[in-house]
Each structure stands twice: as C-alpha cells, then as structure tokens.
C-alpha cells in the first residue's frame, strides 16, 4: 500500500526545499502506470530547461482531481494555500478584469503545483514583468480528422521557411499529442491584438502556399482534412502546453522541443515522462539559446495590412471573448445560411 505522503528534496536558488507529495502512489496515467510521485520526480529531473522556457511567466494550471480520465479544470487564480514564496503576477483578461496568476521561478513551485493535481502547465507568451506584450509568436498546428502528425511535420517545415523569409528563426516542439507547436522569439513591442494579427497573416500565407494541406477556418465544418492553424491561441489569455510540460495522454507524453533535423520521422509517443530526462541527459535541450535574438513582427503586420486592404480582415474570436472590433458574426456558415 502506498504511504500517505512522500517527501521530496528539491534544490533551488534558495537552498533545498522539502516538498510534500500526498498520495504518492496514486496512478495518474493508468496505461503507463505513472504515479503522482513520478510526476513530481520528472519535474525535478527536467528543472533546468523547464524553468528556462516556462519560468518567469504567468502560468495557468490544468488540474485533474483524479487520473487523466477525470474531469479537469483550469486554475488561473492562485489556489488556496499557495506558499508565500511562489511569486504572482497581476495580468489583464479579455474582460478587462485583472487578477494575479502564479509564476514558476524555481522548480519547487512546479512540484507544489503537481501536488495540487496540476498535470499540464500553460505559460503565457509574455513575461511576468510585461504580461501585456508577448515576446513569443506561437503557431499551433492541429491536424483535423483524416490527417496526422506526419502531415503536421510537412506543414511545419514549410512554415519554418516562411518565417525565415521575414527574419524570424523559429523552433518546434511536439504538442504531446498529434500536433506541433512552432514558436519564434519576438521583441515585446506589440499587444495581443497585433500579435494575433501577425499569426493570422502568416497562417493565411501558409494556406495560400499549401491550400490542400492548411486551413485557417475557425469552423470545423469548413476545415476538411487539413492542418488547422489555430490562430486564436495567440489571443490574450490563450495558451498552449509549455515546453517539457506533461500531457494528459494515455502514454504520459511530454510536449518536447525537437531540433529541426530530427523532426522528419519523429514520433511524439516516444517522448514521455519516463524517457525525456534520459533524452536531455544524452542530447541536451534543442531549444537552448533559441530566444537570444528576438525578431520583429512588423513584416507580418504589413502582410496583415495588405490582406485587410484586399478584403481579408478580422477573424472570429473564441466564444468566451467580448465582441471585438471588426469581428465577423460568431455563427457557423451553415447556421448563418439556415437563418
């Protein structure tokens, strides 16, 4: 029988913290048999790259009270009982409301979040010090039914060249499931609306070049068997799983940074809580130093302005957003036609 609680010694900038992990033998990923204690130990094992990419940012917590089949919820406000040594940053939400969110400055904070049943860590694309101006351009490649990971790989390779044309040098990681995340470091000079417009502009250009493979349609009925570029992941308070974050998949996969030359032929199922620490020890972190020279999205905003002048303007926002300037009606084409 599992002990009631385990103690984990977690090193950090302020010395070793002794972290309590309750129900350490509770199986969170039934298919792989991965437990809550193994999740905490994984976070300690990947502390350096996890903090490098996900630390210092407001973070949303995807929490599972049971195993990965249980009903989950997003925790954005600091959970009750958060240690006073975990920093918070006040952020603005689309509604205009402002509220603190937790920030991971040391891996013991992530271990505490795992103790609070967090499985997936969602860092903002902006720093805690300047949460209103993203310093990352994120593109989420989501294969629709009939397409798979290998198709997303082919699209990502074209997307890389497209971003390089405008002076951005992107990196890539598995989503931990069927898709990919392509990310470029940008100078924090623009707000979320402008960064989202830049994402829409590059997604539209990619769609022009790969019309049979890529779609920017928000409406599922129009996407067909293509790779959807989820431009709304660039909207304020929208996030993707962070680098080295576990995912709630049967195999306990991890959203894993890859080198571009290993992307063809890669398999996201190989990168799990059990395997990623050894991968890091052997190969290192492919993203190390990736954001040392952030670029400008100004060329992409020029594409946006060009397309707007040609009649391609704003696209719909997520349903929980207030109505945004220039936004078309939030109604599926088939429903609009019926009405």
Secondary structure, DSSP 8 states (H G I E B T S, - for coil): ---SEEEEEE--TTS-EEEEEETTT-EEETTTTEEHHHHHHHHHHTHHHHHHHHTTSBEEEEEESSSTTS-EEEE-S--TT--TTS-EEEEE-TTS-EEEEEB-SSHHHHHHHHHTTEEEEEE-SS-GGGTTS-SEEEEEEEE-TT--HHHHHHHHHHHHHHHHHTT---EEEE-SSS-EEEEEEB-S-S-HHHHHHHHHHHHHHHHHHTTTTEE--SSHHHH-SSEEE-GGGGSTT-----TT-B-SSTT-BB--EE-HHHHTT--GGG-BTTTHHHHHHHH--TTTTTTSS-B--HHHHHHHHHHHHTT-------TTS---TT---SS-HHHHHH-
